[in-house]
Amino acid sequence: MKTKPLPSLPIPATPPGSDAIASGMPVPPIDRLRLMSPSIWEDFILEWTHSLKTRYKTVERCAGAGDMGRDIVAFASDQVDPWDNFQCKHYDHPLQPGDIWAELAKLCYYTFIGEYSMPREYFFVAPHGVGNKLSNLIRDPDKLKRELLELWDERCKTRITNTKAIPLDAKLRAHIESLDFKRIKTASPLTIIEEHRATPWHAARFGGGLPARPAAAGPPIAILPNETNYVRALFDAYEDRLGCAVASLDKLTDGALNAHFRRSRQEFYSAEALREFSKDNVSPGTFDGLLDEVHHGVVDVVDAAHADAVARVLATVQQAKSLILASNALFSRVNSSDKGGMCHQLANEQRVKWRP
């Protein structure tokens, strides 16, 4: 008896590169959305709405028991109005009308009893987006409202609150009839992903590395108030070596030390540029964590005995530039000047002293 040969596996048109061998084929962002848990999905939407800074002053998450049909709420000012609602629905399929009736009923009921006002815009956000039937309904607000009223007893009456049924009496019906259902909208997952790119959380969520850093601007000619502490610390170190007072840069006549000072300012501003870059591209606290790593890496050198305070500065900066710092998310965007500059940032925060 002859046996059938096993089917051969197809050969990929393009062999996987070294990155794919090391970590597997990349997962497209749209697929990553669908892998999120409902809780992580709400975190993701909170991050996205937080990035819409031109539209909102504050964004809050109020999902959970007692949210009254509000997941993420965004306020245009310090006042309660106007506000927008982002209702997070995390299902394994595009949203259908049956997925949203109870949520719309909560909106109608809680605005009816005055718990909150009608939002300016009410978005359904879901990783699979919205199915055709619901999309067509949302585009026809009158039909959406009509079907909600027709289905109230079947799909809404007992799903608004766990404590009681909410019958559709004449007053509630009149309230629903008065509501503007044109405010009910959806947000495309692809649009959300694109706008989420502007947040400092995007690289952590989707990978792909950090964007390139812009070239760091050099220091201004004049020493600014934000430089006061580290500049004074450097002048103290120079005084320790020279044995005379250094009140200002024009009093620093030693050529080598003058060059060192100018180089130190360049490094300080390089590190400041990295701090600014971090605000838009990595999670809050990432740069502070990096600065802590540098501090831990150099503090023993700072505390060691040295010929003078300038020698302490030189040895500390040299040590900082030898640090790997690979555990920090900014690792791939840190250069040698940044590491030296972070020593001066530490002096600026008075976490290290060159002249005890």
C-alpha positions, 0 to 999 in steps of 0.5 A, a space after each residue: 500500500 502506497 502512502 501519500 507524501 506529506 504536503 510540502 510547506 510553502 517557502 516564504 517569498 521573502 526570507 525573514 530577516 534577523 529581527 524576525 528570527 530574534 523576536 518573531 514576525 512583527 504584529 501589525 498595530 491593528 492586530 495588537 488592538 485586538 489582543 488587548 484585554 478590555 482593561 488594557 483597551 480602556 487604558 489605550 483609549 485614555 492614552 489616545 484621548 489624553 493626546 487630543 490636547 487641542 480639544 480637551 483640557 482634562 481627560 478622566 477614566 470612570 469605567 467600573 461600577 457606577 460609571 452610568 454608561 461613561 468609560 472615558 470622559 473628556 472636558 473642554 475646560 474646567 467646567 462640566 460642559 462641554 464634554 465628550 464621552 468615549 464608550 469602550 467596547 472590546 468584543 471579538 467582532 465589529 460592533 453590531 446594534 445589539 452591542 450598544 442598545 443598553 449603552 444608549 439607554 444609559 445615556 438617555 436615562 442618566 441625562 433624563 434624571 440629571 446625573 450628567 448633561 448630554 455630551 457634545 459628542 458620544 463615541 463608540 470605540 472598539 478594536 474591530 470597529 463598527 459593523 455595516 448595520 450599526 454604521 448605517 444606523 449611526 449615519 441615520 440618527 432618526 432611525 437609530 432613535 426610533 429603533 432604540 425606542 422600539 426595542 426598549 422593553 426587550 433590550 434596555 428596560 432591565 439593563 440600565 441599572 441592577 437595582 430596578 427596571 426602567 420603564 419607557 414612560 411618557 416623560 422618558 420617551 419625550 426626553 429621548 425624543 428631544 435628544 440629538 442623536 447626531 452626537 452619537 459617533 464612532 472612531 475608526 481603529 486606524 484613526 485612533 492608532 495614527 493619533 496615538 502615535 503622537 503620545 509618549 506611550 505609543 512605542 511601548 504599546 506597538 514597538 517599532 523603536 523610537 523616532 530619530 532625535 532632532 539635532 540638539 540646539 547648542 547652549 545660548 550665549 548667556 547663561 540662563 537661570 535654569 543653569 545656575 546650580 551646575 554652573 556654580 558647581 563648576 566654578 567652585 571646582 575651578 576655584 579648588 584647582 586655581 586657588 582663586 575666586 571665579 565669580 563669572 565666565 569672564 574671570 575664568 582665564 585658564 584656557 583648558 578650564 574655559 574650554 571644559 566649561 563650554 564643553 560642559 554646557 554643550 553636554 548639559 543642553 544635549 541632556 536637556 534635549 533628551 529630556 524634552 524628547 522623552 516627554 513626547 516619545 516615552 512614558 512619563 518618568 522614563 527620563 527620570 529613571 535614566 537620570 537615576 541610573 546615571 546617579 547610581 553609576 557615578 556616585 561612588 566615583 563622586 564620593 571617592 578621593 581625588 586630587 581636586 574638584 576638577 579631577 572629580 568632575 572629569 572622573 565622574 563624567 568619564 564614568 558616566 560615558 562608560 555606562 551602558 544604560 540598556 535597561 531604559 527605554 531611551 537607551 537607543 537614543 542616548 549619546 555620549 554627550 547626553 551622559 556627560 550632560 546628565 552629570 551636570 543635571 545631577 549637579 544642577 539638582 544638587 544631587 552631586 557636589 564637585 567640591 565638598 
